[in-house]
């Protein structure tokens, strides 16, 4: 980064599910931004603005790794959590 304006795209775990497995050269993998992120100010008099948005796949999108739609995965996760059951995390 320098003194000019910068635009940074931070991606979540979806980058591992949708992008990294498409690279032929696995050395080029991208890394998800951690949920806890601390940015040290470079210049105390400068303003820093950020905007974040989580975008989930549509309910009818199919996840071939799980063999179910994302809507079904979300429904099962909610049911398992509300019943106190453990759910697989990936």
LOLUMVEX-853606 format. One record per atom (N, C-alpha, C, CB): x, y negated, z; residue in three letters; residue number from 1; atom name. Coordinates in steps of 0.02 Angstrom, whole numbers, plus 32768, in hexadecimal, padded with zeros to 4 digits. Last residue first. Glycine has a CB too. Layout:
% LOLUMVEX-853606
@east:X; north:Y; up:Z; code:ala; pos:NUM; site:CA;
...
% end
This chain:
% LOLUMVEX-853606
@east:7C8B; north:8596; up:8173; code:unk; pos:90; site:N;
@east:7CAF; north:858F; up:8135; code:unk; pos:90; site:CA;
@east:7CBF; north:85D0; up:8118; code:unk; pos:90; site:C;
@east:7CEC; north:8569; up:813E; code:unk; pos:90; site:CB;
@east:7C5D; north:85B3; up:81F5; code:unk; pos:89; site:N;
@east:7C6F; north:856F; up:81E1; code:unk; pos:89; site:CA;
@east:7C99; north:856E; up:81A2; code:unk; pos:89; site:C;
@east:7C95; north:854D; up:8219; code:unk; pos:89; site:CB;
@east:7BCF; north:8611; up:8227; code:unk; pos:88; site:N;
@east:7C11; north:860F; up:8208; code:unk; pos:88; site:CA;
@east:7C20; north:85C9; up:81EE; code:unk; pos:88; site:C;
@east:7C17; north:8642; up:81CE; code:unk; pos:88; site:CB;
@east:7B82; north:85ED; up:82C4; code:unk; pos:87; site:N;
@east:7B7E; north:85EF; up:827C; code:unk; pos:87; site:CA;
@east:7BC4; north:85EF; up:825E; code:unk; pos:87; site:C;
@east:7B54; north:85B3; up:8261; code:unk; pos:87; site:CB;
@east:7B36; north:862E; up:8357; code:unk; pos:86; site:N;
@east:7B72; north:8615; up:8334; code:unk; pos:86; site:CA;
@east:7B66; north:861B; up:82E9; code:unk; pos:86; site:C;
@east:7BB2; north:863E; up:834A; code:unk; pos:86; site:CB;
@east:7A9A; north:85F8; up:839D; code:unk; pos:85; site:N;
@east:7AC4; north:862B; up:837D; code:unk; pos:85; site:CA;
@east:7B00; north:8609; up:835B; code:unk; pos:85; site:C;
@east:7A9C; north:8655; up:834A; code:unk; pos:85; site:CB;
@east:7A3B; north:85A3; up:83D1; code:unk; pos:84; site:N;
@east:7A78; north:85AF; up:83F8; code:unk; pos:84; site:CA;
@east:7AA5; north:85E5; up:83DB; code:unk; pos:84; site:C;
@east:7A66; north:85C0; up:843D; code:unk; pos:84; site:CB;
@east:79D2; north:857E; up:8385; code:unk; pos:83; site:N;
@east:79CA; north:85BC; up:83AC; code:unk; pos:83; site:CA;
@east:7A08; north:85CD; up:83D5; code:unk; pos:83; site:C;
@east:79B9; north:85F6; up:837D; code:unk; pos:83; site:CB;
@east:7A04; north:8511; up:8342; code:unk; pos:82; site:N;
@east:79CD; north:8506; up:8371; code:unk; pos:82; site:CA;
@east:79C0; north:8543; up:839D; code:unk; pos:82; site:C;
@east:798E; north:84F4; up:834B; code:unk; pos:82; site:CB;
@east:7A65; north:8552; up:82F2; code:unk; pos:81; site:N;
@east:7A7A; north:8522; up:8326; code:unk; pos:81; site:CA;
@east:7A42; north:8518; up:8359; code:unk; pos:81; site:C;
@east:7A8D; north:84DF; up:8306; code:unk; pos:81; site:CB;
@east:7A15; north:859F; up:829D; code:unk; pos:80; site:N;
@east:7A45; north:85C0; up:82CA; code:unk; pos:80; site:CA;
@east:7A5A; north:8592; up:8302; code:unk; pos:80; site:C;
@east:7A83; north:85D6; up:82A2; code:unk; pos:80; site:CB;
@east:79CB; north:853A; up:825B; code:unk; pos:79; site:N;
@east:79A9; north:856D; up:8283; code:unk; pos:79; site:CA;
@east:79D9; north:858E; up:82B5; code:unk; pos:79; site:C;
@east:798C; north:85A3; up:8255; code:unk; pos:79; site:CB;
@east:7A33; north:84F4; up:821B; code:unk; pos:78; site:N;
@east:7A08; north:84D2; up:824C; code:unk; pos:78; site:CA;
@east:79E5; north:8505; up:8279; code:unk; pos:78; site:C;
@east:79D3; north:84A6; up:8228; code:unk; pos:78; site:CB;
@east:7A65; north:8559; up:81C9; code:unk; pos:77; site:N;
@east:7A90; north:8539; up:81FA; code:unk; pos:77; site:CA;
@east:7A67; north:8517; up:8230; code:unk; pos:77; site:C;
@east:7ABE; north:8507; up:81D8; code:unk; pos:77; site:CB;
@east:79F7; north:8574; up:8177; code:unk; pos:76; site:N;
@east:7A11; north:85A9; up:81A3; code:unk; pos:76; site:CA;
@east:7A3E; north:858C; up:81DA; code:unk; pos:76; site:C;
@east:7A37; north:85DD; up:817A; code:unk; pos:76; site:CB;
@east:79ED; north:84F7; up:8135; code:unk; pos:75; site:N;
@east:79B5; north:8510; up:815D; code:unk; pos:75; site:CA;
@east:79CD; north:8545; up:818F; code:unk; pos:75; site:C;
@east:797F; north:852E; up:812F; code:unk; pos:75; site:CB;
@east:7A6B; north:84F1; up:80F3; code:unk; pos:74; site:N;
@east:7A59; north:84BF; up:8125; code:unk; pos:74; site:CA;
@east:7A21; north:84D9; up:8153; code:unk; pos:74; site:C;
@east:7A43; north:847D; up:8103; code:unk; pos:74; site:CB;
@east:7A5C; north:8561; up:809D; code:unk; pos:73; site:N;
@east:7A93; north:855E; up:80CD; code:unk; pos:73; site:CA;
@east:7A84; north:852C; up:8105; code:unk; pos:73; site:C;
@east:7AD5; north:854A; up:80A9; code:unk; pos:73; site:CB;
@east:79ED; north:853A; up:8050; code:unk; pos:72; site:N;
@east:79E9; north:8575; up:807B; code:unk; pos:72; site:CA;
@east:7A20; north:8574; up:80B1; code:unk; pos:72; site:C;
@east:79EE; north:85B5; up:8051; code:unk; pos:72; site:CB;
@east:7A27; north:84CA; up:8011; code:unk; pos:71; site:N;
@east:79EB; north:84C2; up:803A; code:unk; pos:71; site:CA;
@east:79E3; north:84FC; up:8069; code:unk; pos:71; site:C;
@east:79AD; north:84BB; up:800D; code:unk; pos:71; site:CB;
@east:7A8C; north:8504; up:7FC8; code:unk; pos:70; site:N;
@east:7A9F; north:84D9; up:8000; code:unk; pos:70; site:CA;
@east:7A62; north:84CC; up:802D; code:unk; pos:70; site:C;
@east:7ABC; north:8497; up:7FE7; code:unk; pos:70; site:CB;
@east:7A6A; north:85B3; up:7FA5; code:unk; pos:69; site:N;
@east:7A65; north:856C; up:7F95; code:unk; pos:69; site:CA;
@east:7A79; north:8543; up:7FD3; code:unk; pos:69; site:C;
@east:7A1D; north:8559; up:7F7E; code:unk; pos:69; site:CB;
@east:7AE6; north:8638; up:7FA9; code:unk; pos:68; site:N;
@east:7AA5; north:861A; up:7FBB; code:unk; pos:68; site:CA;
@east:7AA5; north:85D1; up:7FA6; code:unk; pos:68; site:C;
@east:7A98; north:8620; up:8008; code:unk; pos:68; site:CB;
@east:7B65; north:866E; up:7FAC; code:unk; pos:67; site:N;
@east:7B30; north:8692; up:7F8A; code:unk; pos:67; site:CA;
@east:7AEB; north:8679; up:7F9C; code:unk; pos:67; site:C;
@east:7B34; north:86DB; up:7F9B; code:unk; pos:67; site:CB;
@east:7BDA; north:8639; up:7FD8; code:unk; pos:66; site:N;
@east:7BAC; north:8652; up:800B; code:unk; pos:66; site:CA;
@east:7B75; north:867D; up:7FEB; code:unk; pos:66; site:C;
@east:7B8D; north:8618; up:8032; code:unk; pos:66; site:CB;
@east:7C18; north:8619; up:7F61; code:unk; pos:65; site:N;
@east:7C40; north:8638; up:7F96; code:unk; pos:65; site:CA;
@east:7C13; north:8658; up:7FCB; code:unk; pos:65; site:C;
@east:7C6F; north:8605; up:7FB6; code:unk; pos:65; site:CB;
@east:7BB9; north:85D6; up:7F14; code:unk; pos:64; site:N;
@east:7BCB; north:861A; up:7F02; code:unk; pos:64; site:CA;
@east:7BF4; north:863E; up:7F38; code:unk; pos:64; site:C;
@east:7BF2; north:861B; up:7EC2; code:unk; pos:64; site:CB;
@east:7B37; north:8578; up:7F3B; code:unk; pos:63; site:N;
@east:7B7B; north:8582; up:7F54; code:unk; pos:63; site:CA;
@east:7B8F; north:85CA; up:7F46; code:unk; pos:63; site:C;
@east:7B80; north:8571; up:7FA1; code:unk; pos:63; site:CB;
@east:7ACF; north:8512; up:7ED8; code:unk; pos:62; site:N;
@east:7AE1; north:8556; up:7EED; code:unk; pos:62; site:CA;
@east:7B2A; north:8558; up:7F03; code:unk; pos:62; site:C;
@east:7AD5; north:8588; up:7EB5; code:unk; pos:62; site:CB;
@east:7A58; north:8496; up:7EFB; code:unk; pos:61; site:N;
@east:7A9B; north:84A6; up:7EE2; code:unk; pos:61; site:CA;
@east:7AB0; north:84E9; up:7F01; code:unk; pos:61; site:C;
@east:7ACF; north:846D; up:7EF5; code:unk; pos:61; site:CB;
@east:79E1; north:8471; up:7F34; code:unk; pos:60; site:N;
@east:79DF; north:84A9; up:7F05; code:unk; pos:60; site:CA;
@east:7A23; north:84BA; up:7EE7; code:unk; pos:60; site:C;
@east:79AF; north:8499; up:7ECE; code:unk; pos:60; site:CB;
@east:7A01; north:8404; up:7F87; code:unk; pos:59; site:N;
@east:79E9; north:8442; up:7FA4; code:unk; pos:59; site:CA;
@east:79EB; north:847D; up:7F75; code:unk; pos:59; site:C;
@east:79A3; north:8439; up:7FBD; code:unk; pos:59; site:CB;
@east:7A9B; north:83B4; up:7F51; code:unk; pos:58; site:N;
@east:7A52; north:83BB; up:7F52; code:unk; pos:58; site:CA;
@east:7A3D; north:83FF; up:7F6D; code:unk; pos:58; site:C;
@east:7A35; north:83B0; up:7F0C; code:unk; pos:58; site:CB;
@east:7B24; north:8394; up:7FC4; code:unk; pos:57; site:N;
@east:7B09; north:83B0; up:7F86; code:unk; pos:57; site:CA;
@east:7ABD; north:83B4; up:7F8A; code:unk; pos:57; site:C;
@east:7B28; north:83F7; up:7F79; code:unk; pos:57; site:CB;
@east:7B37; north:82F3; up:8014; code:unk; pos:56; site:N;
@east:7B2F; north:833C; up:8017; code:unk; pos:56; site:CA;
@east:7B15; north:8355; up:7FD4; code:unk; pos:56; site:C;
@east:7AFF; north:8350; up:8051; code:unk; pos:56; site:CB;
@east:7BA0; north:8275; up:803A; code:unk; pos:55; site:N;
@east:7B73; north:828C; up:8006; code:unk; pos:55; site:CA;
@east:7B72; north:82D8; up:8008; code:unk; pos:55; site:C;
@east:7B89; north:8271; up:7FC0; code:unk; pos:55; site:CB;
@east:7BBA; north:81F6; up:80AB; code:unk; pos:54; site:N;
@east:7BBE; north:823E; up:80A1; code:unk; pos:54; site:CA;
@east:7B8A; north:8252; up:806D; code:unk; pos:54; site:C;
@east:7BB3; north:8265; up:80E5; code:unk; pos:54; site:CB;
@east:7C16; north:8163; up:80A3; code:unk; pos:53; site:N;
@east:7BD6; north:8183; up:8094; code:unk; pos:53; site:CA;
@east:7BE1; north:81CD; up:8089; code:unk; pos:53; site:C;
@east:7BB4; north:8163; up:8057; code:unk; pos:53; site:CB;
@east:7C5C; north:80CA; up:80DB; code:unk; pos:52; site:N;
@east:7C5E; north:8112; up:80D6; code:unk; pos:52; site:CA;
@east:7C18; north:812E; up:80C9; code:unk; pos:52; site:C;
@east:7C7A; north:8131; up:8115; code:unk; pos:52; site:CB;
@east:7CC5; north:8042; up:80C7; code:unk; pos:51; site:N;
@east:7C81; north:805A; up:80BF; code:unk; pos:51; site:CA;
@east:7C85; north:80A5; up:80B7; code:unk; pos:51; site:C;
@east:7C5D; north:8039; up:8082; code:unk; pos:51; site:CB;
@east:7D27; north:7FC0; up:8110; code:unk; pos:50; site:N;
@east:7D1F; north:8004; up:80F6; code:unk; pos:50; site:CA;
@east:7CD5; north:8015; up:80F3; code:unk; pos:50; site:C;
@east:7D46; north:8037; up:8120; code:unk; pos:50; site:CB;
@east:7D9C; north:7F3D; up:811A; code:unk; pos:49; site:N;
@east:7D57; north:7F51; up:8112; code:unk; pos:49; site:CA;
@east:7D55; north:7F98; up:80F7; code:unk; pos:49; site:C;
@east:7D31; north:7F20; up:80E3; code:unk; pos:49; site:CB;
@east:7E00; north:7ED6; up:8176; code:unk; pos:48; site:N;
@east:7DFE; north:7F17; up:8155; code:unk; pos:48; site:CA;
@east:7DB4; north:7F2D; up:8154; code:unk; pos:48; site:C;
@east:7E2B; north:7F4D; up:817A; code:unk; pos:48; site:CB;
@east:7E54; north:7E3A; up:8173; code:unk; pos:47; site:N;
@east:7E17; north:7E60; up:817E; code:unk; pos:47; site:CA;
@east:7E1C; north:7EA3; up:8159; code:unk; pos:47; site:C;
@east:7DD9; north:7E38; up:8167; code:unk; pos:47; site:CB;
@east:7EE8; north:7E00; up:81C5; code:unk; pos:46; site:N;
@east:7EC6; north:7E17; up:8189; code:unk; pos:46; site:CA;
@east:7E88; north:7E40; up:819B; code:unk; pos:46; site:C;
@east:7EF5; north:7E41; up:815D; code:unk; pos:46; site:CB;
@east:7F2E; north:7DE5; up:8236; code:unk; pos:45; site:N;
@east:7F02; north:7DB0; up:821E; code:unk; pos:45; site:CA;
@east:7EDB; north:7DC5; up:81E0; code:unk; pos:45; site:C;
@east:7F2B; north:7D71; up:820F; code:unk; pos:45; site:CB;
@east:7F7F; north:7E56; up:824F; code:unk; pos:44; site:N;
@east:7F47; north:7E47; up:827D; code:unk; pos:44; site:CA;
@east:7F17; north:7E11; up:8264; code:unk; pos:44; site:C;
@east:7F62; north:7E31; up:82C0; code:unk; pos:44; site:CB;
@east:7FAB; north:7EC5; up:81DB; code:unk; pos:43; site:N;
@east:7FAF; north:7E7E; up:81E6; code:unk; pos:43; site:CA;
@east:7F73; north:7E6A; up:8212; code:unk; pos:43; site:C;
@east:7FAF; north:7E57; up:81A2; code:unk; pos:43; site:CB;
@east:7F98; north:7F4C; up:81E9; code:unk; pos:42; site:N;
@east:7FD7; north:7F35; up:81CD; code:unk; pos:42; site:CA;
@east:7FE2; north:7EEA; up:81DD; code:unk; pos:42; site:C;
@east:7FD9; north:7F40; up:8181; code:unk; pos:42; site:CB;
@east:7F50; north:7FB4; up:8264; code:unk; pos:41; site:N;
@east:7F4D; north:7F76; up:823E; code:unk; pos:41; site:CA;
@east:7F93; north:7F61; up:8227; code:unk; pos:41; site:C;
@east:7F2E; north:7F3E; up:8268; code:unk; pos:41; site:CB;
@east:7F41; north:8060; up:824B; code:unk; pos:40; site:N;
@east:7F65; north:802C; up:826E; code:unk; pos:40; site:CA;
@east:7F63; north:7FEC; up:8245; code:unk; pos:40; site:C;
@east:7FAF; north:8042; up:827B; code:unk; pos:40; site:CB;
@east:7EB8; north:80C2; up:8253; code:unk; pos:39; site:N;
@east:7EDF; north:809B; up:8224; code:unk; pos:39; site:CA;
@east:7F00; north:8062; up:824B; code:unk; pos:39; site:C;
@east:7EB4; north:807F; up:81E9; code:unk; pos:39; site:CB;
@east:7E84; north:8163; up:8276; code:unk; pos:38; site:N;
@east:7E9B; north:8124; up:8293; code:unk; pos:38; site:CA;
@east:7EC7; north:8101; up:8261; code:unk; pos:38; site:C;
@east:7EC0; north:812F; up:82D6; code:unk; pos:38; site:CB;
@east:7E02; north:81D3; up:8270; code:unk; pos:37; site:N;
@east:7E35; north:81B1; up:8248; code:unk; pos:37; site:CA;
@east:7E45; north:816E; up:8269; code:unk; pos:37; site:C;
@east:7E1D; north:81A7; up:81FF; code:unk; pos:37; site:CB;
@east:7DB5; north:8262; up:827D; code:unk; pos:36; site:N;
@east:7DD1; north:8230; up:82AA; code:unk; pos:36; site:CA;
@east:7E0C; north:820F; up:8286; code:unk; pos:36; site:C;
@east:7DE6; north:824F; up:82EF; code:unk; pos:36; site:CB;
@east:7D9E; north:82B4; up:8212; code:unk; pos:35; site:N;
@east:7D66; north:828E; up:822D; code:unk; pos:35; site:CA;
@east:7D7E; north:8257; up:825C; code:unk; pos:35; site:C;
@east:7D36; north:82BC; up:8251; code:unk; pos:35; site:CB;
@east:7E1B; north:82AA; up:818E; code:unk; pos:34; site:N;
@east:7E02; north:82C3; up:81CF; code:unk; pos:34; site:CA;
@east:7DC9; north:8297; up:81E9; code:unk; pos:34; site:C;
@east:7E3B; north:82C6; up:8203; code:unk; pos:34; site:CB;
@east:7E01; north:82C2; up:80E2; code:unk; pos:33; site:N;
@east:7E0E; north:8291; up:8117; code:unk; pos:33; site:CA;
@east:7DF4; north:82AD; up:8159; code:unk; pos:33; site:C;
@east:7DED; north:824C; up:8106; code:unk; pos:33; site:CB;
@east:7E47; north:834D; up:808C; code:unk; pos:32; site:N;
@east:7E0D; north:832A; up:80A8; code:unk; pos:32; site:CA;
@east:7E23; north:82FA; up:80DE; code:unk; pos:32; site:C;
@east:7DDA; north:835D; up:80C3; code:unk; pos:32; site:CB;
@east:7EBB; north:8349; up:8007; code:unk; pos:31; site:N;
@east:7EAF; north:8356; up:804E; code:unk; pos:31; site:CA;
@east:7E73; north:832D; up:8066; code:unk; pos:31; site:C;
@east:7EED; north:8346; up:8079; code:unk; pos:31; site:CB;
@east:7ED8; north:83A4; up:7F6F; code:unk; pos:30; site:N;
@east:7EC8; north:8367; up:7F93; code:unk; pos:30; site:CA;
@east:7EB7; north:8379; up:7FDB; code:unk; pos:30; site:C;
@east:7E8C; north:8342; up:7F72; code:unk; pos:30; site:CB;
@east:7F5B; north:8401; up:7F1E; code:unk; pos:29; site:N;
@east:7F1D; north:83FD; up:7F45; code:unk; pos:29; site:CA;
@east:7F16; north:83B9; up:7F68; code:unk; pos:29; site:C;
@east:7F1A; north:8435; up:7F78; code:unk; pos:29; site:CB;
@east:7FC2; north:8426; up:7ECA; code:unk; pos:28; site:N;
@east:7FA3; north:83E5; up:7EBF; code:unk; pos:28; site:CA;
@east:7F65; north:83DB; up:7EEA; code:unk; pos:28; site:C;
@east:7F90; north:83DD; up:7E76; code:unk; pos:28; site:CB;
@east:7FE6; north:84A6; up:7EDC; code:unk; pos:27; site:N;
@east:8011; north:8475; up:7EFC; code:unk; pos:27; site:CA;
@east:7FF3; north:842F; up:7EF6; code:unk; pos:27; site:C;
@east:8058; north:8476; up:7EDC; code:unk; pos:27; site:CB;
@east:7F97; north:84F4; up:7E8C; code:unk; pos:26; site:N;
@east:7F7F; north:84E7; up:7ED0; code:unk; pos:26; site:CA;
@east:7FAC; north:84B6; up:7EF6; code:unk; pos:26; site:C;
@east:7F7C; north:8528; up:7EF6; code:unk; pos:26; site:CB;
@east:7F6E; north:84DF; up:7DEF; code:unk; pos:25; site:N;
@east:7FAB; north:84D7; up:7E16; code:unk; pos:25; site:CA;
@east:7F96; north:84C4; up:7E5D; code:unk; pos:25; site:C;
@east:7FDB; north:84A0; up:7DF7; code:unk; pos:25; site:CB;
@east:7EEB; north:84E0; up:7DCB; code:unk; pos:24; site:N;
@east:7F13; north:851B; up:7DBB; code:unk; pos:24; site:CA;
@east:7F53; north:851B; up:7DE4; code:unk; pos:24; site:C;
@east:7F23; north:851D; up:7D6F; code:unk; pos:24; site:CB;
@east:7E64; north:84A9; up:7E2B; code:unk; pos:23; site:N;
@east:7EA8; north:849C; up:7E14; code:unk; pos:23; site:CA;
@east:7ECB; north:84DD; up:7E04; code:unk; pos:23; site:C;
@east:7ED0; north:8475; up:7E4A; code:unk; pos:23; site:CB;
@east:7DEF; north:84D1; up:7E64; code:unk; pos:22; site:N;
@east:7DEF; north:84CA; up:7E1A; code:unk; pos:22; site:CA;
@east:7E36; north:84BC; up:7DFF; code:unk; pos:22; site:C;
@east:7DC1; north:8491; up:7E05; code:unk; pos:22; site:CB;
@east:7DF7; north:84CB; up:7EEA; code:unk; pos:21; site:N;
@east:7DF5; north:850D; up:7ECD; code:unk; pos:21; site:CA;
@east:7DF3; north:850C; up:7E81; code:unk; pos:21; site:C;
@east:7DB9; north:8533; up:7EE7; code:unk; pos:21; site:CB;
@east:7DF3; north:843E; up:7F01; code:unk; pos:20; site:N;
@east:7E32; north:8463; up:7F07; code:unk; pos:20; site:CA;
@east:7E30; north:84A8; up:7EE7; code:unk; pos:20; site:C;
@east:7E44; north:846A; up:7F50; code:unk; pos:20; site:CB;
@east:7D66; north:841F; up:7EEB; code:unk; pos:19; site:N;
@east:7D9C; north:8405; up:7EC0; code:unk; pos:19; site:CA;
@east:7DDA; north:8431; up:7EC4; code:unk; pos:19; site:C;
@east:7DAE; north:83BF; up:7ED4; code:unk; pos:19; site:CB;
@east:7D09; north:845A; up:7F42; code:unk; pos:18; site:N;
@east:7CF7; north:844C; up:7EFC; code:unk; pos:18; site:CA;
@east:7D31; north:843A; up:7ECF; code:unk; pos:18; site:C;
@east:7CC6; north:8415; up:7EFB; code:unk; pos:18; site:CB;
@east:7D3F; north:8474; up:7FC2; code:unk; pos:17; site:N;
@east:7D0E; north:84A1; up:7FA5; code:unk; pos:17; site:CA;
@east:7D04; north:8497; up:7F5B; code:unk; pos:17; site:C;
@east:7CCD; north:8499; up:7FC8; code:unk; pos:17; site:CB;
@east:7D95; north:840B; up:7FDE; code:unk; pos:16; site:N;
@east:7DAF; north:8450; up:7FE0; code:unk; pos:16; site:CA;
@east:7D80; north:8480; up:7FBC; code:unk; pos:16; site:C;
@east:7DBA; north:8466; up:8029; code:unk; pos:16; site:CB;
@east:7D3E; north:83A0; up:7FD5; code:unk; pos:15; site:N;
@east:7D77; north:83A2; up:7FA7; code:unk; pos:15; site:CA;
@east:7D96; north:83E8; up:7FA6; code:unk; pos:15; site:C;
@east:7DAC; north:836E; up:7FBC; code:unk; pos:15; site:CB;
@east:7CE8; north:83B2; up:803F; code:unk; pos:14; site:N;
@east:7CD1; north:83C5; up:7FFC; code:unk; pos:14; site:CA;
@east:7D09; north:83C7; up:7FC9; code:unk; pos:14; site:C;
@east:7C9C; north:8395; up:7FE4; code:unk; pos:14; site:CB;
@east:7D20; north:8376; up:80AC; code:unk; pos:13; site:N;
@east:7D30; north:83BC; up:80A0; code:unk; pos:13; site:CA;
@east:7D17; north:83D5; up:805C; code:unk; pos:13; site:C;
@east:7D13; north:83E6; up:80D6; code:unk; pos:13; site:CB;
@east:7D33; north:82CF; up:8067; code:unk; pos:12; site:N;
@east:7D29; north:82FF; up:809C; code:unk; pos:12; site:CA;
@east:7D3A; north:8346; up:8087; code:unk; pos:12; site:C;
@east:7CE2; north:82FC; up:80B5; code:unk; pos:12; site:CB;
@east:7D9E; north:824A; up:8032; code:unk; pos:11; site:N;
@east:7D6F; north:827F; up:8024; code:unk; pos:11; site:CA;
@east:7D6C; north:82AF; up:805E; code:unk; pos:11; site:C;
@east:7D82; north:82A4; up:7FE4; code:unk; pos:11; site:CB;
@east:7DB6; north:81A4; up:800F; code:unk; pos:10; site:N;
@east:7DC0; north:81D8; up:8041; code:unk; pos:10; site:CA;
@east:7D8A; north:820C; up:8037; code:unk; pos:10; site:C;
@east:7DBF; north:81BB; up:808A; code:unk; pos:10; site:CB;
@east:7E05; north:8137; up:7FA6; code:unk; pos:9; site:N;
@east:7DCE; north:8167; up:7FAA; code:unk; pos:9; site:CA;
@east:7DE1; north:819C; up:7FDD; code:unk; pos:9; site:C;
@east:7DBF; north:8187; up:7F64; code:unk; pos:9; site:CB;
@east:7E30; north:8090; up:7FB0; code:unk; pos:8; site:N;
@east:7E43; north:80D4; up:7FC3; code:unk; pos:8; site:CA;
@east:7E04; north:80FE; up:7FC6; code:unk; pos:8; site:C;
@east:7E69; north:80D4; up:8008; code:unk; pos:8; site:CB;
@east:7E72; north:8004; up:7F68; code:unk; pos:7; site:N;
@east:7E35; north:802C; up:7F6D; code:unk; pos:7; site:CA;
@east:7E4A; north:8073; up:7F7A; code:unk; pos:7; site:C;
@east:7E09; north:8025; up:7F2C; code:unk; pos:7; site:CB;
@east:7EBE; north:7F6C; up:7F99; code:unk; pos:6; site:N;
@east:7EC3; north:7FB3; up:7F89; code:unk; pos:6; site:CA;
@east:7E7F; north:7FD3; up:7F91; code:unk; pos:6; site:C;
@east:7EF7; north:7FD7; up:7FB8; code:unk; pos:6; site:CB;
@east:7F04; north:7ECE; up:7F71; code:unk; pos:5; site:N;
@east:7ECB; north:7EF6; up:7F86; code:unk; pos:5; site:CA;
@east:7ED5; north:7F3E; up:7F70; code:unk; pos:5; site:C;
@east:7E89; north:7ED9; up:7F68; code:unk; pos:5; site:CB;
@east:7FB4; north:7EB4; up:7F9B; code:unk; pos:4; site:N;
@east:7F79; north:7EAD; up:7F70; code:unk; pos:4; site:CA;
@east:7F40; north:7ED6; up:7F8D; code:unk; pos:4; site:C;
@east:7F89; north:7EC3; up:7F27; code:unk; pos:4; site:CB;
@east:801E; north:7ED7; up:7FE8; code:unk; pos:3; site:N;
@east:7FF8; north:7E9C; up:7FFD; code:unk; pos:3; site:CA;
@east:7FBA; north:7E91; up:7FD2; code:unk; pos:3; site:C;
@east:8024; north:7E60; up:7FFA; code:unk; pos:3; site:CB;
@east:8010; north:7F8D; up:7FE4; code:unk; pos:2; site:N;
@east:8036; north:7F4F; up:7FE2; code:unk; pos:2; site:CA;
@east:800A; north:7F15; up:7FF7; code:unk; pos:2; site:C;
@east:8055; north:7F43; up:7F9C; code:unk; pos:2; site:CB;
@east:802A; north:803B; up:8000; code:unk; pos:1; site:N;
@east:8000; north:8000; up:8000; code:unk; pos:1; site:CA;
@east:802C; north:7FC2; up:8000; code:unk; pos:1; site:C;
@east:7FD1; north:8000; up:803C; code:unk; pos:1; site:CB;
% end
